[in-house]
Amino acid sequence: MSWLAFGALVVATVVLLLLPGGIVNRCARLSWGASLALAPAVSAAIIAASAVLANKVGVGWNLLPPAVLTVVCAAGCWVVRWIAHHVVDSRHVSSSTVAPEVVASHPAGPNVAHTGTAPRAARIGPDDNGDGTGDDARPAPQRAAGRRSAPGWAWWLAGAVLGAVLTGWHMVAILGRPDNFSQTYDNIFHLNAIRWILDNSNGSSLALTMTSGDGPAAFYPLAWHDIASLSLKAMHSADVVAGNNAMVLVVPALVWVLGCFYLLHALGRVTRPGLIAAGLLVSAFPSFPYFLASWGALYPNMFGMAMIPATIALSYQTLGLGSHRLRLRTALPIGVLAIFGMAISHPNTIALYCVILIPLLITWLIRVLRAPSDQRSPWQRLAAMALFLVFAAAVVVIWKYIRPPEAAAFWAPIMGKKIALWQALTLTPRSAVTTILPAAVIVALGALIVLITRRQLWLLVAHGFVIFLWVVVAALPISPFRSTLVGIWYNDASRLAAALPLTAFPLAAIACNALAEWIARLARRQWPGARAEAITSWVLTVVMVAVLFPVTQLSAPLRQAVRDGSDSYRVTLNANVVDTDEYALLKRLPGLVPAGERVATVPYNGSSMAYALENVKTTTTHVLYSPSRDVAEINANLRNAESEPQVCSALRSMDVHYALDFGNVEVNNSQLSGGSPGFADLSEAPGFIPIATSGHAVLYRIDACS
């Protein structure tokens, strides 16, 4: 596929991620900025839920079900607001203590929502009031100067675009070409799942039968695959690899970046240099999003985790801890949809969201309990404690039930405790060498500023929680304690390695903003006046770019992560899933195998990729699968088809007339082919005629049953 055609798929993917959720968010009266940042999570919820509903009512998978559900959700948000206005507000209309609802228009960027009071300026640096502890204590002239220097929407746009471009640039470097695919274990499933959805016109997460054999459909969160399949349908394309790669590019460059900037806005107003610094920092962490795009490949995890910053920002504003409070009528329906969107992307991202939310809720509860009696009634305090207890119970339920089977959570520790802690503090988890990410110094500075100012302490505690979980999964021996804490992430260190930037990024942004504020304050003392202040802001911005660009974009750990990712997306002589010989033969399959006929494959050697790459049906589609009775018979006795009639019966039942032999080199150097003895030495089996070869890869026509 050409880059031009791929660009069209990227645009379609962006529209699918922003349009459904954006419409619903605006109907809930979120601001434009918040609507865009939360749109991907809400869109994921709508698209995945519509796929389930469409399958239930017998409607094929296309753009219509998401469109209908978008209208329903938008209408539901409007109804919630109408009821709140006419029932709740009308009871207080005569009370002079209740201010009319106003739109909180903050000049710093996205006007987040309706607070009932005018918004105040808040900073996320040393003068921050973003913890919601009270009014801005600065003298009136300083507050006025702060409002004058607050960056407008163009600065927010510039910072976000910078972050998106840099993140996208690194992702393109990893992809290399639109038709390259990740040579990883899980990608066999992901690409085949998208093909299966297209072929069966069914994207229901409750009805995936691709790997369940003769058993019932298994649940799998298909939000990623549903969106990729819809973008392909919208562009009338069947190129599964390109559709998947469009998601690989858009999720880090759009979903992650928008969410991070929304979180910055929720925490408080940042300076112009701080916004540009954020654009550089958001793309600077090797472990997220780049690592998950090339290890696994854990696309659903990457999708769900990219939504966490925006959802945390929504929670922060709903609890009233920042300068813009969201009314419950706006936050509740959007929050429910966004959390469901994370869950249907990958359920364990809900656990990570809870880890970050715990200190945030504790901060809110302490604030409620410490509030003067004339501001909080006893009933409000009881309600706050009850809400926290409900949340605690929900966390227990999530940790107990939303976890994989024990057999799937088999990952062992990979290093010692000291090394694990060092890698967490230096933001180089799973690094093969002892090194340090330069951005980690900025994160440490942000942590120090938080400790000194005692503002946004919840964020530092959340970062500590994530570091603790990483050390547990990476270094603690296998035990019930370890499985209880991190089994929800398959006891896999890689999944929690990617979580560190979720809390590291806002800490780094706090550091850059505080530094810019401190220098600007010194400059104001020397050169007072609005013109001097503007010049100082521009100079600081230029200096910030000059210093941070090489520190963030040219660091050795980041360059190594991009190189490793790039290597995993290349077809080479010794590629992990499909090598050059095998790929050459796969490209010829559509001209060799009649349409509709199936090819016998084993997934361990990559031959099952014939389905995803060339739309040639195969007997297997993933390494982890439950074979049907026919597939089990073929796996066990294929080479004996001439002498064993039951094999021919299984072949006829599945319309199998060909077999692919990719040799004994298996994905991840595993040793699983012993479970498929029927594919051993097909070159010596009677009735198997080689009709195409490419190096060691051979396509046989099965004449044994003629």
LOKE-742455 format. One line per field, with one value per residue (C-alpha): x, y, z; residue in one letter. Coordinates in steps of 0.05 Angstrom, whole numbers. Example, Ala and Ser with C-alpha at 12.3 -4.5 7.8 and 13.67 -1.06 7.14 Angstrom:
! residues 2
u = c(246:273)
v = c(-90:-21)
w = c(156:143)
r = c(A:S)
//
This chain:
! residues 706
u = c(0:25:34:-22:-72:-46:-58:-131:-136:-103:-155:-211:-183:-178:-250:-274:-237:-259:-328:-375:-345:-338:-412:-433:-385:-411:-482:-461:-436:-362:-316:-284:-217:-243:-290:-231:-188:-243:-270:-227:-248:-322:-316:-284:-342:-394:-361:-347:-416:-450:-413:-441:-512:-509:-490:-547:-599:-570:-543:-478:-417:-411:-415:-490:-490:-440:-477:-543:-512:-478:-546:-575:-518:-519:-594:-584:-534:-582:-639:-595:-579:-652:-676:-622:-640:-715:-717:-654:-643:-716:-715:-662:-684:-708:-645:-597:-540:-538:-502:-529:-492:-440:-392:-323:-282:-209:-163:-109:-140:-199:-257:-271:-341:-395:-374:-426:-370:-322:-256:-194:-124:-85:-15:17:83:103:46:-4:-73:-89:-97:-162:-140:-164:-161:-101:-62:-20:-30:-80:-27:8:-58:-74:-6:-15:-81:-49:8:-37:-26:-85:-112:-59:-5:-43:-51:23:44:-4:15:88:77:34:85:144:107:81:151:179:121:131:205:184:134:180:126:51:53:103:76:100:138:111:73:8:5:-14:-79:-90:-83:-124:-178:-186:-191:-242:-285:-285:-301:-356:-384:-383:-342:-375:-327:-374:-378:-306:-303:-238:-197:-251:-257:-321:-331:-371:-347:-295:-295:-240:-238:-242:-246:-179:-198:-268:-241:-188:-240:-288:-233:-219:-293:-299:-241:-264:-198:-181:-109:-111:-38:-48:-112:-77:-17:-63:-84:-12:4:-58:-66:2:2:-70:-102:-41:-22:-92:-102:-37:-52:-122:-91:-44:-103:-141:-82:-77:-54:14:60:76:145:113:65:121:162:102:100:172:163:101:140:203:189:213:169:104:78:135:150:79:76:134:133:77:51:4:-40:-103:-61:-31:-100:-130:-69:-69:-139:-118:-92:-157:-199:-158:-166:-241:-241:-198:-246:-308:-281:-271:-196:-175:-193:-252:-304:-348:-421:-443:-495:-438:-385:-426:-450:-383:-344:-384:-373:-299:-286:-324:-282:-219:-247:-267:-199:-166:-195:-130:-125:-182:-137:-83:-134:-154:-82:-75:-144:-134:-90:-133:-195:-160:-139:-211:-237:-188:-209:-282:-272:-228:-274:-306:-374:-408:-383:-397:-456:-450:-490:-440:-383:-419:-435:-361:-339:-393:-369:-297:-319:-357:-295:-253:-302:-300:-224:-227:-277:-234:-171:-208:-247:-217:-155:-131:-130:-70:-43:-38:-4:60:112:170:212:267:316:337:302:357:361:285:282:339:305:240:273:312:252:290:250:272:335:390:444:450:432:388:335:351:278:281:321:265:214:257:258:182:176:220:178:115:146:170:105:59:15:-7:20:-30:8:73:39:9:78:104:48:66:140:122:81:137:188:139:128:200:238:196:196:135:87:13:30:60:2:-49:-18:3:-30:-82:-26:-9:50:84:136:128:57:75:140:95:55:112:104:31:51:122:98:56:112:161:112:107:183:188:130:158:226:196:154:215:257:199:190:264:258:197:235:291:248:176:123:79:127:186:143:124:196:217:164:188:261:244:206:264:313:267:264:339:353:297:297:364:350:283:286:358:369:403:345:294:336:347:272:257:311:285:215:236:273:210:170:216:212:282:317:309:246:208:141:147:215:232:223:156:132:149:107:49:46:35:-20:-80:-59:-47:-105:-176:-219:-257:-213:-174:-101:-77:-29:3:7:74:116:78:40:-27:-10:-34:-104:-87:-38:-69:-141:-128:-168:-127:-142:-110:-105:-65:-14:-63:-126:-175:-175:-240:-247:-229:-169:-144:-149:-111:-57:-47:-51:-48:12:-26:-86:-77:-84:-131:-201:-219:-165:-196:-264:-237:-204:-268:-308:-264:-254:-179:-141:-72:-20:33:100:143:192:210:233:178:155:195:238:184:180:107:107:108:33:23:58:13:55:122:161:105:156:159:85:46:-5:26:49:93:65:104:167:206:269:248:174:131:58:31:-31:-65:-80:-81:-157:-171)
v = c(0:70:124:163:106:94:168:158:100:144:199:148:122:192:206:141:157:230:236:190:208:282:287:254:296:361:339:330:402:387:440:430:413:363:334:319:289:243:227:165:131:147:127:60:47:64:25:-38:-37:-27:-88:-130:-103:-111:-184:-195:-168:-200:-137:-141:-102:-35:40:39:8:58:115:93:83:151:184:144:163:236:238:204:258:312:280:274:348:366:327:357:427:420:377:392:465:484:465:517:571:615:606:664:619:581:615:606:557:590:565:563:595:590:630:577:528:479:509:449:456:485:499:546:595:634:598:621:619:560:538:469:498:527:579:526:524:462:418:453:478:549:615:642:677:720:796:824:854:787:751:801:791:716:722:767:717:656:620:621:564:573:555:494:474:485:442:386:387:385:325:290:303:278:217:202:211:158:111:119:103:39:19:35:21:17:-57:-77:-117:-134:-200:-217:-274:-236:-203:-269:-263:-188:-188:-251:-223:-162:-208:-252:-191:-169:-239:-254:-183:-192:-150:-172:-181:-235:-275:-287:-360:-354:-393:-430:-492:-531:-495:-432:-363:-333:-262:-218:-141:-123:-47:-40:-91:-63:7:-21:-62:-2:42:-12:-17:59:61:-2:-35:-106:-91:-115:-97:-25:-19:-44:2:62:47:36:106:144:117:142:206:226:190:192:264:293:258:283:355:351:326:385:432:398:404:479:533:522:574:581:551:496:477:471:431:385:373:350:308:271:236:223:159:94:49:82:83:54:-8:-37:-27:-74:-122:-172:-136:-111:-66:-70:-52:7:31:27:58:116:134:137:209:238:195:215:288:278:247:304:357:318:316:391:389:436:504:478:434:390:383:312:316:325:281:220:196:213:180:116:113:130:77:26:46:31:-35:-59:-39:-82:-97:-92:-18:-7:-34:15:72:52:51:124:142:117:175:224:200:201:273:291:255:291:357:342:320:380:431:481:460:518:490:416:386:321:286:308:281:215:212:224:168:122:137:121:55:37:52:9:-48:-40:-44:-109:-138:-116:-147:-212:-224:-183:-224:-278:-352:-372:-414:-351:-310:-351:-296:-301:-244:-219:-181:-164:-113:-60:-63:-60:2:35:22:51:114:124:106:51:-11:-75:-41:-90:-42:3:72:132:168:243:259:220:278:325:277:275:351:351:303:348:409:371:353:424:458:402:411:353:305:253:250:234:180:151:149:113:62:48:41:-7:-51:-52:-74:-128:-157:-150:-173:-210:-286:-324:-326:-315:-245:-227:-258:-223:-155:-161:-224:-179:-159:-232:-224:-194:-140:-111:-89:-50:-23:15:45:87:146:154:188:209:255:303:306:326:378:407:413:450:496:512:527:573:608:619:648:692:718:738:771:811:840:863:885:900:912:872:878:853:796:775:777:736:684:677:673:620:580:581:561:506:477:483:447:396:373:337:314:283:265:243:204:137:97:128:116:44:34:60:15:-46:-31:-20:-87:-122:-95:-120:-183:-212:-278:-297:-259:-284:-299:-295:-294:-272:-342:-352:-282:-292:-356:-323:-268:-321:-359:-322:-345:-416:-432:-425:-374:-404:-465:-474:-488:-534:-497:-498:-431:-443:-430:-369:-404:-382:-311:-332:-313:-243:-224:-255:-272:-346:-386:-430:-485:-446:-372:-365:-402:-405:-439:-495:-542:-568:-642:-636:-592:-639:-697:-659:-637:-708:-749:-704:-740:-807:-782:-835:-892:-862:-845:-802:-753:-745:-737:-679:-648:-651:-624:-562:-557:-566:-583:-553:-553:-502:-525:-470:-517:-528:-458:-432:-365:-342:-404:-446:-522:-533:-570:-636:-625:-628:-692:-695:-640:-675:-692:-677:-682:-757:-768:-802:-759:-692:-656:-594:-541:-480:-469:-409:-431:-476:-456:-505:-507:-577:-599:-656:-712:-766:-764:-761)
w = c(0:-17:36:3:10:81:96:77:127:180:168:173:238:267:248:280:344:349:317:356:424:405:388:453:494:464:478:551:547:555:525:457:487:537:485:438:493:519:450:437:501:489:416:436:483:429:373:415:447:380:353:410:400:324:332:381:334:272:238:199:222:187:202:216:286:315:282:313:382:378:368:426:473:452:465:532:553:532:571:634:630:616:677:721:698:706:768:809:790:795:869:882:835:891:933:930:952:887:831:760:717:675:624:653:598:616:570:580:533:532:571:611:639:681:751:780:794:752:741:776:748:774:762:767:792:860:859:840:870:830:891:905:973:968:931:896:951:904:906:856:809:804:791:736:705:708:670:617:607:605:538:491:450:397:448:471:398:384:443:426:352:370:415:362:306:347:373:303:274:321:305:230:241:276:222:164:112:113:96:150:208:277:279:348:380:395:327:296:335:325:249:241:287:243:182:218:235:162:136:186:191:266:314:379:437:463:399:375:354:315:366:405:361:374:440:455:435:481:507:481:483:410:412:375:323:313:298:251:214:208:179:127:110:105:56:18:33:54:74:146:159:137:177:239:227:222:294:314:289:312:383:408:367:380:438:484:468:474:540:569:550:579:644:645:636:692:739:727:679:649:619:545:553:596:540:489:539:548:473:476:539:518:463:503:542:510:552:529:477:435:475:473:397:388:447:448:409:463:421:466:527:490:469:539:573:524:550:623:626:599:645:706:685:681:751:778:753:775:846:844:858:803:777:736:769:726:745:758:702:653:684:703:634:601:658:652:576:582:635:594:534:573:597:528:502:555:624:662:644:693:748:729:728:799:822:801:826:897:921:883:919:986:973:957:1019:1065:1034:1046:1118:1135:1104:1153:1179:1143:1076:1086:1123:1163:1109:1056:1097:1106:1032:1016:1062:1033:962:981:1013:949:908:955:947:872:873:912:862:803:833:848:784:727:719:670:688:731:673:631:686:683:677:726:755:709:754:825:869:866:791:785:829:791:725:752:778:714:670:634:651:617:592:574:599:660:635:651:612:615:623:689:718:700:732:796:797:790:848:890:873:893:960:974:953:979:918:874:926:902:836:871:912:849:816:878:872:799:817:873:827:776:828:853:784:760:821:873:870:847:906:924:947:879:841:884:869:797:770:738:690:677:725:665:678:607:619:681:651:603:661:689:640:659:724:703:648:691:742:687:663:733:735:669:685:754:724:672:725:769:713:690:760:764:696:718:776:730:671:691:640:593:533:573:600:529:505:566:550:478:498:551:499:450:505:529:459:449:514:516:443:446:518:500:427:418:482:476:509:463:400:422:434:364:334:370:349:277:276:300:241:186:144:146:134:208:226:286:252:176:143:72:42:76:59:-15:-16:21:-31:-85:-48:-78:-147:-124:-77:-106:-69:-11:-3:62:75:131:177:245:280:313:250:223:168:198:176:107:131:155:101:39:59:47:98:145:195:252:268:333:374:433:408:422:362:335:326:253:266:320:271:218:267:291:227:165:135:140:100:46:96:148:122:183:162:93:126:168:107:66:125:127:51:60:-5:10:65:82:110:139:173:246:266:312:337:399:389:422:419:405:338:375:385:309:286:225:193:202:139:90:33:47:58:1:-34:-19:-83:-77:-124:-100:-61:-34:1:58:52:12:-9:-19:-56:-19:-69:-16:-12:-87)
r = c(M:S:W:L:A:F:G:A:L:V:V:A:T:V:V:L:L:L:L:P:G:G:I:V:N:R:C:A:R:L:S:W:G:A:S:L:A:L:A:P:A:V:S:A:A:I:I:A:A:S:A:V:L:A:N:K:V:G:V:G:W:N:L:L:P:P:A:V:L:T:V:V:C:A:A:G:C:W:V:V:R:W:I:A:H:H:V:V:D:S:R:H:V:S:S:S:T:V:A:P:E:V:V:A:S:H:P:A:G:P:N:V:A:H:T:G:T:A:P:R:A:A:R:I:G:P:D:D:N:G:D:G:T:G:D:D:A:R:P:A:P:Q:R:A:A:G:R:R:S:A:P:G:W:A:W:W:L:A:G:A:V:L:G:A:V:L:T:G:W:H:M:V:A:I:L:G:R:P:D:N:F:S:Q:T:Y:D:N:I:F:H:L:N:A:I:R:W:I:L:D:N:S:N:G:S:S:L:A:L:T:M:T:S:G:D:G:P:A:A:F:Y:P:L:A:W:H:D:I:A:S:L:S:L:K:A:M:H:S:A:D:V:V:A:G:N:N:A:M:V:L:V:V:P:A:L:V:W:V:L:G:C:F:Y:L:L:H:A:L:G:R:V:T:R:P:G:L:I:A:A:G:L:L:V:S:A:F:P:S:F:P:Y:F:L:A:S:W:G:A:L:Y:P:N:M:F:G:M:A:M:I:P:A:T:I:A:L:S:Y:Q:T:L:G:L:G:S:H:R:L:R:L:R:T:A:L:P:I:G:V:L:A:I:F:G:M:A:I:S:H:P:N:T:I:A:L:Y:C:V:I:L:I:P:L:L:I:T:W:L:I:R:V:L:R:A:P:S:D:Q:R:S:P:W:Q:R:L:A:A:M:A:L:F:L:V:F:A:A:A:V:V:V:I:W:K:Y:I:R:P:P:E:A:A:A:F:W:A:P:I:M:G:K:K:I:A:L:W:Q:A:L:T:L:T:P:R:S:A:V:T:T:I:L:P:A:A:V:I:V:A:L:G:A:L:I:V:L:I:T:R:R:Q:L:W:L:L:V:A:H:G:F:V:I:F:L:W:V:V:V:A:A:L:P:I:S:P:F:R:S:T:L:V:G:I:W:Y:N:D:A:S:R:L:A:A:A:L:P:L:T:A:F:P:L:A:A:I:A:C:N:A:L:A:E:W:I:A:R:L:A:R:R:Q:W:P:G:A:R:A:E:A:I:T:S:W:V:L:T:V:V:M:V:A:V:L:F:P:V:T:Q:L:S:A:P:L:R:Q:A:V:R:D:G:S:D:S:Y:R:V:T:L:N:A:N:V:V:D:T:D:E:Y:A:L:L:K:R:L:P:G:L:V:P:A:G:E:R:V:A:T:V:P:Y:N:G:S:S:M:A:Y:A:L:E:N:V:K:T:T:T:T:H:V:L:Y:S:P:S:R:D:V:A:E:I:N:A:N:L:R:N:A:E:S:E:P:Q:V:C:S:A:L:R:S:M:D:V:H:Y:A:L:D:F:G:N:V:E:V:N:N:S:Q:L:S:G:G:S:P:G:F:A:D:L:S:E:A:P:G:F:I:P:I:A:T:S:G:H:A:V:L:Y:R:I:D:A:C:S)
//
